[in-house]
Amino acid sequence: MEQNQDKLKEIISHSKEYGFIFPSSEIYDGLAATYDYGQLGVELKNNIKAYWWKSMVQMHSNIVGLDTSIFMHPTIWEASGHVDAFNDPLIDNKDSKKRYRADVLIEEHLEKIKQKIDKEVTKAKERFGAAFDEDQFRATNPNVLRNAEKILTIENRMRSTLGANDLEGVRQLIIDLEIVCPVSGTKNWTEVRQFNLMFSTEMGSVAGDASTIYLRPETAQGIFVNFLNVQKSGRMKIPFGIAQIGKAFRNEIVARQFIFRMREFEQMEMQFFVQPGEEMKWYDYWKNQRIQWHKNLGLGDNNYRFHDHIKLAHYANAAADIEFNFPMGFKELEGIHSRTDFDLKQHEKFSGKKLQYFDTVLNENYVPFVVETSVGLDRMFLSVLSASFKNEALEDGTSRIVLSIPPALAPYKVAILPLIKKDGLPEKAMEIMKELQFDFSVQYDEKDSIGKRYRRQDAIGTPFAVTIDHQSLEDNMLTIRHRDTMLQERIPIASLAAFLTEKTGWSSLLKNLN
Ligand code: ATP
């Protein structure tokens, strides 16, 4: 844990040093839980967006995009249930004065019990070797069974108290589980209170004419209220999806852990409209598609796992998270929700307009069911950064920091480095750069020794660096260095663009998705 917190700190300072992420409003001492993406951060972020958009929209003929406004009619948030139910239960520790989400405290307690089970299994695995049958062990070992039973009991109590909005019951559960504040170490807890997460503001310039509106807490509602616009204008046939990338705002109670939990963040959401009764089939389909999409980045399959929701949101009949192994442990990266026909029906009710689809195959009208995939862009950014960040010890006794970012996502694809700053080498290097700039993001660097320049490119994740030397002027060849292996090879200048396309182009990443 200690070591992992150190890793997060290292990533935060590396992000700042190289221009990935800065604390917002820093010269005014910052603003809690808001961050700015710097010159390299914006490139990586744009590439993550492109990976999502290309795989979701460009590669699915039945999914189209949308870009809706952040301000929306305030009644939308009544219809969606956010005004009444978009709350988090908060609890304070009276000694440390720290505030927590009550549900998160309980979830973390559950995680500890799960870790005990995992430890037990690992120990047995080592003891029994090849003959070990994990399923049988989990089904029969008394310690595992006792802990599994504990988990079930806690989950049931959590589900029933949170579901019934029984806040005293939630507090009692925290007390019964003897959960202590990680800061003060005491069990001196306040009451549990509900806290609405929506930011509100006023629209209208005439005094007295103002009305309260909200900054959207999710992008999904912009899709729902445009469902028929898109379906009709795009002549879409069910099943079809609408995808959107955009900002969302939540007044989070506990906003720590860097860009993992911010008050202003970006979501990449896709709502998939299906025939009623078919939603579970599509829910399973999208769960599978989405985990493949993550694993396809090559950041390590073991870094991902599913977590099925205990407490379902007011709109869902099934929900799972894809969790990622962040430096703080496994946490939610993406949510996949079967949202039923809740949202469209609510908008029918509150707007008085029909939001139905005429199914020409079934020859009937219905309100479609919806399966949603919703991934946080900033959490994706942190997952890529934290899995790529490596402090490597090298054979010669030195070390290097390298970001092994998947090449298609890297801020720069190639660095162009003239060996020295004279003899026409910079001119030749510039000439190569100008050619490549149409298709690739390229960095030119002529300062310092070549070794130092390589290290700088490693630290920002540039997958390739090319060196132009005197011989290049004679034979039109250059040296290309691979970031991850540090191996070098000599290739013709004329084949550089094709090389980069093959190794860093979108198809290098997208081709393995079906
Ligand atoms: P959590 O339980 O962590 O608060 P959530 O279940 O409320 O998240 P969703 O409403 O499902 O999150 O939102 C979809 C995705 O949006 C999340 O999986 C996450 O990646 C991202 N997200 C949600 N809240 C934040 C936030 N405050 N900062 C950054 N990303 C967020």
Residues whose N, C-alpha, C, O or C-beta is under 5 A from the ligand:
A	BS01	ATP	E252 I259 F260 R261 M262 R263 F265 Q267 E332 L333 E334 G335 S374 V375 G376 D378 R379
